[in-house]
Amino acid sequence: MGLFRFGKKKQEQEEFSTNTLVQSMGDKLGYPYQVLSQDFTYDQVMKEYEKAVERGQREGFVPVLLPEDEYLDEFFEILREDGYTVEEACKQIGGNGEEILIKRWKEIVEPEEEETEAVELTPEFIGELIGGDMLEECFSLYDGNRKEMKRVLLLEVPTKNPWEIPVYVPFGGWNDCPLPEEMATVCRYWYEKYGAVPAVITHDELYLFVPNPVPEGEAMELAKQHYAFCCDRVDQCTGSGTLGEVADSLRKSRIWYFWWD
């Protein structure tokens, strides 16, 4: 269960087009994995992921996708040097995810520190449930110019609890990005309420997948929770800079996206 023990590869190296970076990420984590090469199309990657989801339900693991990411690989090394273990991090998952979001929201609209500017809930910031330019319809598995697929690590994370993924594949704890155990607590709340499952992780991004888009009547309140969890989801990842654009995405898409600057 512990992080950073070297584990077996699920497929032999010669069966895949791979490189040392992707192997390094998988070996540092120590879970069974496949490397999906750049020859895979997006649809093929998703088919492999879906097959892993079905098999994981029988065998007791949760799959997650990691596009090749040198910063994430370096972060794993830092955590290893710091003595991070999954066992200890799991012990820190606790409390109420909804309460965490309520607390973070209050800190945004009513900051205690005088030098922190409060976010004003103006009609312009709230916006309307109208379409934007950045509807999340797929996971980002491409390179920066979206012309080529990245190599992707398909991990089999040894837990039956999808919300524990952020502590098994940890990142965060810097700037406004929550600590892994705080992410896991919030993910547990969203899993229990919406069935949301962490599906893709990079060094600064988290994608969750839900069985169905949320009802329109819940979309705006959930958009506020997403903003509390990750302000950049609105401030830098929308065209309009409004909660309404996020809410519109939530009522249409099964993919939730978070990015921390």
N, C-alpha and C positions, 0 to 999 in steps of 0.2 A: 504493500500500500504506500510505502514511503516514496517521496519524490527523489529523483536523481540516483536511482540505482539502474544500472544498465540492464535492459530487458531484451528479450528476443525480438527479432524482426518478424513480422507476420508473413512476409514474402521474402524470398532470397533477393539480394541486391541486383543480380543480373537480370531479373525479370522486369526491372523498371529503369527508365531513364531518370537518373537522380543526380544529386551532388552532395558534397560533404556538409553543406549548411543544413539541408533538410534532414539528413541523417543525424547530424549533431543535435538538432532540436528533438528528434524522436528518442535518441539514445539518452539524452540528459533527463528526459521525463521518465523513461524506463517502462513505458506501457507498450503492448503490442501495437504495431502500426503498419500501414501501407504507405508507400510514396506514390502519388498519382502524378505522372510526368506531365510536361507541357504538351505532350501529344494528346492528352485527354481534352475533350471539349467540356464546356460548362455542363451540358446535359449529362455527359458521361460521369463527371465528378458527382453530380447530384444523384445519379442512379446508384453509384457505389455507396454514397452516404445513406440513401434510403434502404439499401440492402443491409447495411450495417445497423441501422436503427431496428429493423425487424429481427436481425440475428441477436442484437444486444438485449432485446426484450426477453429472448429465450435463454441467453447465456449469462445475463447479469452484468452487462457493461453499457456505457453510454458513449456513442461516437461523437467526435467533434473534429472540425476541419481547421487546420492551421496552414495558411499560405506561407511560403518561405519568407522569413523575416529575421534579418540579422540582429535587429535590436531586441527582439523577443528572445533569440538565442543567447544574447549577451546578458539579458535580464535573468534567465534561468541560471546562468553561471554565477551571477552576483548572489542570487538566493542560495545557491548551493554553498558558496563561501560563507554566507551568513548563517548557515545551519537550518534553513527553512525545511520543515517537514509537513507533509499532508496531515499526518496524525494530529500534530499540534494545532494546525490551522483549522481543522474540522472542529476541534474543541471550542474554537472561538466563534463558530456559527451559532448565533442565538439571538434572543430578543425577537422583536416584531418588525418585519420588513416594512410594513405600512407605516409604523411609527417612525422608522428611520427616514422615510420619504417625507413625512409630515414635518419632521424636524429640519431636514435640509431645505424644504420649501419655505419654512418660516425664516430660516437664516438668510434666504434670498430676498424675501419681501420685507423683512423686519430685522436687518442685521444689527447685532449688538455692538459691533465695532464701529466707531464714529467715522473712520476713514473708508469704510466699505459703503458704496453707494447702493441704495435699495433699488430693486427692480419695481417699477411702477406698473400696476396692472391696468394700463390704459387700453381703450378699445383698439388702438393701433397695434399694441403688443399681443393682445388676445386674438384678434383677427376673426376670420370666419371659416366655416367648414367648406372651403373651396379648394380646388385642385392646385397644386404647386408644380414646380419644375423638377422636384427631387423625390418622387414617389419611389419607395423602396420595393422593387420588384424582383431583385435577385441579390445574392451575396457578392461581395467584391472579391473575386478570385483572380483578377487580372492585374497586369503590371500598371504602372502609373498612367500610361497613355491608352490603356484598355485595348491594345492591339494584340497582346499575347496573354495566354493563361500563365499563371505562376505555377511552379511545382507546389503541390499541396500534400500536407501530411494528414492522413486519416487515422486518428488515434482511437483506440478502444480503451476508454477510461474506466478503470475497475470500480465502478460504483453503480448502484441502482437508482441513485438520487440525482437527477439531472441538475438540480440547483447547486450541487457541490462542485460542478465543473470549474468555477472560478478559483477554487482552492487547489484542485488537482492540476490545473493549467493556469498558474497564477500570473497576474500582472496588476499594475496599478499601485496605489498608495502614494502617488505624487500629484502635486497641484490639487485640482478638484476631483481627480480620479479616485474613487473609493478604494479602500483596502480589499484584498481578495475575499476575506471573511465577511466584510460588509456587503460586497457584491453578492455573495452567496446567500446571505440573509434576505436581501431584496429579491433575488431570483427565486428563492423558495416561496415568497409571498406571491410573485407573479405566476409561478408554476401552479400553485394551489388554486389561484383564482382564474387564470386564463390558459393554463397548460403550456406556458412559455418555456422553451428549452434552449439553453445556450448551444449554438450550432457552429459559429465561426469566431475565432479569436486571433487578433494580431497584437502588436505591442501597445496599440492605443485604440483599438476598436473591439467592440463586442456586438455580435449579431445574435438575436434570439428568434426562434421560429415558433409560431403559434398555430394550433390546428385550424383556427378560423379568425378572420378579422373581428375586431370588437364591435359590439352594437353601437350605432351612432350616438345613442343617449349616454354612453360611457366614454366616448372617445376624447372629449375635452378634458375630463377629469384625469384620464390616464395620460394625456399629453402633459398635464401639469406635473404628474409623477415622473414622467420621462425627463422633463426639464429639471426637476429637483435632483434627479439621479445624474444628469449630464446636461449642463447648461448649453454646451456647444451643439447639442442636438438641434436647438432652435437658433442660437446666435450665429452659428457658422455653417450649419448643414441644412438650411432652408433657403429658398429664394426670397421669401417675404419677411423672414425674421419674426414669425408669429407662431403662437401655440396652435392656431387654427390649421395651419398647414400640416403640422405633425398630426393633429387629430384627424384630419382628412386621410392621411396616409394610414393611420391605425384602423380606420373603418373600411379600408379597401385592401390592405396588404396583410400577408401573414408573416412578414419579416419586420422585426424591430431593429433599429440601428442606433448605435451609440459611438461617438468619437470624442476623445478628450485631447485637447490641444496641449 
